[in-house]
Amino acid sequence: MSLRPSTDRFNHNRYSVRLISCTDNRAGGNRLDEMYTLNRVLDNDPFYVKITD
């Protein structure tokens, strides 16, 4: 099992991997959970994420 993300679909080969602290990981999970709750995203609901600068 590889820890690197698959690039087969787009073949851009542009990504980075870095360990983060438990505190930062927990905070990110809490923010993600808040987004799911505020937008009423349920298990298996499809949704899109628009990434901007």
Summary of the structure (lengths in Angstrom):
residues: 53
radius of gyration: 14.4
end to end distance: 32.2
largest distance: 34.2
contacts: 52
relative contact order: 0.09
helix: 32%
strand: 0%
